[in-house]
Amino acid sequence: MTRQRFFGSGAEWHVPPYSPSSKCSSVHLCDGVSYLIIMFSGAYERVPQSPVSFLNLPNYTFVGFGIKDNVAKLESNYGCGIINAVELGPLAATAMKKPRLAYIGVDELLSVVTGLSLRNQRPVRIFYDWENRKHFTELVKTATINVYSYQKIGRKLLAYDWE
């Protein structure tokens, strides 16, 4: 039997990020140990087959905040998606039987679910412009902390029997 693996997943979009026509600039993934950034170029009309295959392996579950919106936009813009995508807020609210958890941010949810705090590791404010190499280190740090947090939350929620 193949064991289930959990990946924190996030994406950044070219400005304006909430426009249906904005293109993805990067997808971020973390399995709790390793971190991967898939950078997109403006030349992509379709995503290469190897990342598409990876994102659709049946024993991989991708968790995050806004993941359902990201998947929908990846499908409409690039023709690819994720078959096992789970939104963390609603999952936590249901699993822990605390409806308010559906509406809190990543730092608070990480603390409630795992007892970890990474709040002090995050830059206070950052503009996601992956084209500007000046802030690349801060962008990578922020994206890494985000998907690491998502993975820790998702793994705990999905691997634990909350009954």
N, C-alpha and C positions, 0 to 999 in steps of 0.2 A: 504494500500500500504506500502510495506517495504522500508525504506529509504536506500540509498546506503551508505556504510561505506568505508572509505579509510584507507589503512594501508601502512606505509612505510615498505619496504621489502629489506633486504640485505642478503647476504650469504658469508661465508668464506670457503675457500677450503684448504685442506692439500697441502703442497708444493709438486710438482710444481703446482701452482694454475691454469695454463692455459692448462695443459695436459688433454686430454680427459679422461684419466684414474684416475685423482685425485678425491678423495672422499671428500664430504662435511663434514666440521667439525662443522658448526653451521648455523642456519637460524635465522635472527633477524627480529622482527616485532614490529611496534609501531602504535597505533591508535590515537596518539596525547596526550594521558593521560597515558596509560599503555604500558609496554614494555615486550616482551617475547623473550627469547632465547631458541631455540630448539637445544640442543647439540646432535650430532650424534656420535655413537661409531663405531669403525671399524667392529663390529659384524653385523651391519645392512646391509642386502642385499635388504630389502624393508623397507619403512617407515611404522610405525604403522598406522592403519586406521584412528584414531581420528585426527591427524594433516592433513592427506590427505583430509578428509572430510571438515575440517575447511578451508583449502587453496582453496577449490573448491566450496564454497558457492556462489550462483549466485549474491547476493547483496553485496559482498565484492570485492573491487578492490584493488590490490596490486601494488604499484608504487615504482620505484627505478631507480638507475643507473646500467646498466648492467643486468637488471632483465631478459631480454629475454635470455641472455646467461645462467644465473643461472637456469632459468626454463628448458631450453633445457638439461643442465647437470643433473638436478634433475630427469628429465624424463628418460634420458639414463642410469643413474647410479642406480636409486632407483625405477623407474616405477611410479613416481608421478610428478605432475606439478601444475601449477596454471592456472585456466581457464581465469581469468581476470587480466592479467599482463600488465602494461603500462610503457613504457620507458619514463622517464621524459624529457630528452633533446629534442627529436623530438616533444613531446607533447607541450612543451613550445614554440618551434619554430613555430609550426603550429597555436596554439591558439593565440599567441601574434603577429603573422605575423612578426617575427624577426628571420630569418634563422640562424644567428650566435648563438642563444641560444641552438641550437642542439649540440654545441661543447664546451660549457663552463662547469666548475666544479660546484659541489654542493654548495659551499659557495657563489659564484657569482650568481648562479641561485636563491638561496634562497633569496638573497638580492634584485634581480631584481623583482621577483614574489611577495614576501611577505613584503619586507622592513626589514626583520630580519637579524641579523648578529650573527652567532655562530662561526665565524672564530677563535676568541681568546679562545674558549673553547676546540678546538681540539689540541691534542698533535702534535708537529711538525712532528715527525717521529715515526712510531710504526710498529713493525713486528708482524703480526697476527699468533701467535703460541698459540692456545687455550690449548695445552697440558702443556705449561709452566705456572704454577700457579703464578709465581713471578710477572708477568705483568697483571694478570687477571683483576684487578681493572681498569687499563688504557684501556684494550681491551673492557671491558663492557662500559666504558664511551665513547670511540670513536664510537663503534657500536651503542650506544644509540643516540648520537648526529647525526650520519648519518641517521638512519631510522626516527628519529624525523623530521629532515630536509626534507627527502623525503616525509613524510606524509603531512607536511605543504605545500610544493610545489604542490604536487598532488591534495590535497583537494582544494586549491585555483584555480588551473588550471581547474579542472574538475567540480567544482561547480559554476564557474563564466561564464557568457555569454560574450565572448570576441568580439562579433560582434559590 
